[in-house]
Amino acid sequence: MTGFSHLEAGTSEALWRAELSRRRLRPLDTSFDVLIVVAAHPDDETLGASGLMRRAARSGGRVIVAVASDGEASHPGSPTHDAAALARRRREEVRRAVAHVAPDAEVLFFGLPDGRLASAKASLANHLTAMFDRVRATSARRVLVAAPWAQDRHGDHRAVAETSGDVAGRRRFRYVEYPIWAWHWGVPDDLPWERMVALALTDEEQRAKRHALAVHSSQTEPLSDQPGDEPLLHEGMQAHFHRPVELFVEAEVAQARGQSLDAAWFDDFYRRNGADPWGFETRWYEERKRALLLAALPTAELGDVLEIGCASGLLTRDLSRRARHVLAMDAATTAVETARRRLGGETRVTVRQGSVPADWPTGRFDTIVFSEVGYYLAPDDLRRTLALIEASLSADGCVVACHWRHPVAAYPQTGDDVHDALRAVAAWEVVASHVERDFILDVFTRRPARSVAEREGLL
């Protein structure tokens, strides 16, 4: 995930207004009884959705605001405010700002660690589940949930978006995301305009939003005149939230549950997030996971290998050192181009663009790698893919599967869902399994399975 600095001037609001003037965005559907605004930090709710909150309150709707962290890490070098003091001040700012736009709103604070929400997703999910279920128990039929945009290039925003989207999707609540920092670091080509909707604000709603934003003085004004107390939101950044419209990204949750993510989705994802959006090239997490997967394979010689979802080809390269031949597939154009550049000199590797199950290759394979791809498939497509794997697997072959376990709003399934389906294949038996909080890795062979020691003649 490419970073940014809040100290930079950023993209001018004039550029965004010019872009908006030429676009005809669909209006946000405001037919809801309950509006739930989830924020990663105090002020996210005001920046992204205070106009919407004002609209809901004045039309008689119920408004709930949930703030995941207290924003205590906004000024780590402050000589005048420690983390506890900032947390107290920022909570009070949220209460006052929300009270101005939606006087009867319920405001909840989860108190999770600012800057580390990705590591607190389980707790966040528990809080949101309890809150959403309480709303559902009131027989509210029309619920809209708004959370920060997952692609805002802020780890906390992504964690809140992924968790909120998953919990909302499981309850059939409508779900949208509001960009915040994208207006600062982004340009028009970075936004998914085909999924964006607009709420045109009245003059009164704009005034209410300006007033609410000014309440967050810990972010819009210096805490003091000393170094380390500079404002987080400079005037150029604030200008993005003085515009007469609020913009939201309609989530892919509703459609994703019933259909697989297609090649266009991946091409767009790479376009918006760069050539290595998951950090395969840079993260120890990914390097370690590849090493575990390779070590879990029960034979030194892998024979003919099919790798489904090869991404940039890092694992492909390692597989090729133990294989007779590797057929590596990926749906995304950028991934295929990167893998071909990396593996161009490898005579035992073929890189092919294609999706499963639609572009399933012919032939039989001794090793089939199904890593970090199954949760992109809707249940029906996953079942078809597993049937194709079974039909293509050699008599003594193995299937290795590895998947991220945390829910992602846009994905049709979770990693655990995928491995439940894999374990349900009657012809297969698990010969190796490794489970962590973050990912699950299983190796399957046909029944009756033989252990590595049995294969080596030790038993």
N, C-alpha and C positions, 0 to 999 in steps of 0.2 A: 504494500500500500504506500504510494508516494506521499511524502509528508509536505508540510507547508509551515510557514511562520505567520503568526497573527500580526507581527510587526511590519510585514511587507504592505505596500500600498494596496496590492491586490487588483482585481479587475474592477474597472470603474462602473458605477451604477448607470452612467450614461450609455455604456455599451449594452447593458442588460435591457434598459428601457427601449433602446432602438430595436433590439431583437424582439422584445415583447410586442412592440407596435406593429410588427409585420406578421405576427403569428395569430392564428385564430384558434385558441385553445378551448377545449370543451369545458363547460362550467362544472364545478364540483357539485355533486348531488347532495343537497343539505336536508334531505328528508330522513331525519333520524330523531329518535327520542332521547338517546343518551350519547354524549360526546365524551370520550376518554382520551385525554392528551397525555402521552408518556414522554418524559424528558430525561435525558442523560444527566443534565446539570441544571441547576437553577438558572433561568433566563431562556433556556431552549424553548420552553412552552410559549413564552412571550414573543420571542423572535419569530418563531415558526407558525404559531397558530392562535395568537391573541385576538385577531380579527374574527376568526372562526368561533372562538369562545364567546366573543361579544355577540355574534349573530345567534348562536345557540341560546344564550341566556335571555336575550330580548325576545326570542320566539317561544320561550317557555320550556326549552329543553333542559335536561339535567346535565351538568358539567362536572367531570371528575378530572383532577390533575394529579399525576403520579410522578414524583421526581426520584430517580434512581440513586443519585449521589448528592451530597451537599455542596459540591463544587469547592471543596476545601483546598484543592491543589492549584487553584487558578493563579495564585501569586506565590510560588514556592520561595522566592527570595525576598519576600516582604519583611522589612525591619519593624513594621508596626502592627502587623496582624499575623498571629500564628494560625495553624489550620483550624483549631477549635473556634477561634474568634471569627474567622471567615465563614465557617459553616453556620454559625449562629446568625451572622449578618445576612448571609445569602438565603437562608430559610425565611427570614422575616421579609426580605425583598420579594420572594415568591408570593408569600401570603398577601402582601399589599398589592402587588401587581395584578394577581389573579382576582382579588376582591374588586379591583377597579373595573375590570372588563366583565366579570361574572360574579356578582356579589354573593350568590348562594352556592358557589362551587365548593365541592369537597376537595381538599388538598391533602395528599398523602406523601410522606417522606420515607423512603426505604433505608437511607443511611448507608448505602453501599460505597465502596472505596472509589473516590474520584481518580480517574486515570487507569483503573484496574478492573473495569466492569467486565471485561472478557473473562477474567478469572472468577467472577462472581455470578455467572449466568445461571447457575443452578438456583442460587438464592433469589435472583431476579425473577426467574420463572415461577418460583414458589409464591412470591409476592403477587405477581400478575395473575397467576392462576386463582389465588384466593379472591382477589379483587374482581376479576372477570366473572367468576362463578357467583359472587355475591350480586353482581349486576344481573346476571342471567336468572337468578332466583327471584328477581322482582318481576319476571315475565316481560321484561323489556324486549320487544321484538326487533327494533331497529337501533342497532348500536354501531357507531363509527369510532374506530380507534385511529389516532394519529400519533406517529412516532418519528424521530429523526430519520433522515434518509440513510440507508445502509451504505451508500457509496460516497458519503460525505468526507471520506479520508480522515476520519477520526475514529480511533479504535473503540471508544466508549459509545459513539453514535451507532457504529455497526453492531456492537453487542446488544444494545437496546433494541435496535430495529429487528435483528434476527430473532430475538427472544419474543418481542411483542408480536411480530408477525406470525410466529409459529403458534403462540398461545391463542391469538385472535382467530387464526385460520381454523384451528381445531374446534372453535366454538361458533364458526360461521359468522363471525362479526366482520363487517366491512372494515377495510384497513387501507390507510394511505400513509405516505411518509413525506416529511417536510425538509427540504434542503436548508442548510444554514451556512456551513463553511464553503459549500460548493460555489456560492455567489462570490466568495473571496478568491479562491484559487482557480476556479474554472473559467471556461469560455463556452459559448453557446454549443459547440459540438460535443461537449461533455455531458450534456443533459439528455435524458431519454424523452424527447418531446412527444413521442407517440403515446406515452403513458402519463403525460402531465395534464392536470386539470387546474382550473383557476377559480378563485373566489374573489370577485370584484368587490372591493370594500366601499361602503358609503363614506361620506365625509365624516359622519359621527363615529364610525368604526375606526377610521384612520386616526382621528383625534384620541380616541380611547387607547389605541395601540401605542401611539407616541407617548402618552402619559404613562402607560404601563412600562414601556421600555426605559423611560427616565427613572423609574423607581429602582432599577437595577444599577444604582450608582457605583457599586463596588466594581462593576465591569465597564461602565461607560465613562467614569471619571477617575482621576488618580486617587489612590488611597491616602497619599501624602505627597509631598514634593521630594521625597527621598528615592534614590534608585531602588528598583524592585517593586515600586508601588504604581507603576504606569498603568493606564487603562488597558484592558484586554480588547475592548471593542472601540477602535478609533472611529472617527467621524465617517470615513469612507466606508467602513464596514457597516456602521449603523444606517447609512443611506439606503442599503439594500432592503431595509425593513420599514422604510418610510414610503415605499411605493404604494400605489392605490390598489394593490392586488396581492393576495397570498397564493402561492403555487404549491401544489402537492403532486407527488408521484403515486399513481395508482399501483398498488403492489401486484405482483404476479401470483400472490398466494391463491386466490380463488381459482384461477385457471390451472395453476401448477398441480393441484391435487389430482386432477383428472387427465393431465397430458404431460408428456415428457418435455424437457427443455430441448429445443432444436438447435441446429447449427447457427442460425441467425442470432439466437440468444448468446451463444458463446462468442461469436464474432463481435457482437456489441460489447460484451463484457471485457474482452481483450482491448477493444478500442478505447474504452473508458478508463481502464485500469493498467494499461501497459503490457509489455510482453511477458512479464512474470508476476501476474496478479496474486498468486498464492505464496510467493516467496520460495519456490522450489530451489532457486539458485543460491539463496542467501541464508535461509533459516536452518539452525541446527536441528530443530524439530523435524524438518523434512529429510535432512541427511540421515538422521538417526532412524527414522521410520523406514527409509529405503534399505538401510543396513539390516534392520530387523526382518523385513520382508525377504531379503535375499538369503539370510541365514535360516529362515524357516522352511525354505524349499527343501524337500526331502532327498533330492539327488544332486550330485555335483554336476552331472551332464543333464541339461534341460531339454535336449532334443529340439524339435520344432516348436517354437513359442508364438503364441498370439497374445499381444498386449493390447487391451481395450482401453483407450484413453491414455495415449502416451505423453500428452502435453509436450513439453519442450525436449523430451528425449533423454533426460538424465538417467532414469531407471532403465530405459531401453539400452543405453550404452553398457550398463552393468550386466544386464541380461545377456547381451550378445557375447560376452566373454565366456559364458558357460553354455551357449546354445549352438545348435547346428545352423539354425536360421531363425530370425525374429521378424514377424509381420506386426508392425506397430501401426495402430489406427488412432485417429482423433477427428472429431467433428469440426474443430475450429481451424480456419485458414491460417491464422497466426501461429498456432501451435505446430501445425504440419510444416510450415515454412521454417520455423526455428529448429525443429527436430531434423529436418533434411539437411540444414546447414551443419548442425552438430555431427550428424552421422554420415555425412556424404562420402567419407572414405571407408565406411564399414561395408564390405562386400556381403556380409551375412545378415544385413538388415534391409528391409523394405518398409518405407513409410508411406501409408496410404490414407487419404482423407475419406472419412465415412462415419456414419452413425450406426449404433445398434438399437434395435435388431434389424433395421431396414437394409443395411449394407453388409450383412454378415458374409464373411469370405467363405469360399469353398475349401475343402481339405480337412485333414485331421491334425490335431496338435497334441504334443506331449505335455506341454505346460501352457495353461491359460491364465493370464494375469488380469484380474478384474479389480483394479485399485482406484478408489476415489471417483467412481463413475456411477455406481448403482443407484445412488440417491437422486440422480438426475432423471431417472426413468419412472414413469407412472407405473402403478402395480401391474397393469396388463402387459406393458412393454417389458418390465422386469421378468415376468413369468415367461414370456416368449424368448427373451435372451437366455434365461437359464436353461430352457429346453434346447436351444441351439448350442449352448456350451456342452450340455450332456451329449448331444448327437455328434459333436465334433471332437470330443475328448478321446484320446487313444486308450487302449485297454488298461495300460499301466500308468496313465497320465495323472496329473494333479491340477487342481484349480486353487489359486491363491487369491484371496479377497482381503482388502484392507480399506476401511472407511472411517471418516470423521464421525464422531458420535453426537456432537452437539447439533440441535435443530437449526436449520437455516430457512428463513421465511419463504424464499423463492423456490426451494427444492420440493419436489413431490413427496419425498420420503426422507427418513433419517437413516444414518448408517446402521443403527440397530434393526430397523425395519428390513433393510437389505439382508443382513446376516440371519435374521429369522427366516427369511425366504430361502436363503442358501441352505440352511440347516434342515429345511423341510424337504429337500430333494431326496427322495427315497433311495436312490442308487448310490448316494455319497455318504462317506463317513469322515468325520473330522480327525485328522492325524496330528494337527498342531493348532494351538490357539493362544493368542496373546491379547489381553484386554486391559486397557488403561482408561482413565476418565475421558481422554480425548479421542482415542481411536480403538478400533477392534480389528484384529488380524486373524483370519482362519485359513487353514490349508485343508483341502478335501481331496480324497481319492475314492475310487470305486470300492464298494464293499466286496470282500473283506479287506480292510486296510492293513497295510504292513508298516510298522514303525521303521525309523531310520536304522535302528539296531538290527531289526529283522532283515532289512534290505542289505545290510553289511555282513550278514551271516554271523552276528554275535549272539543270536538266540536260536 
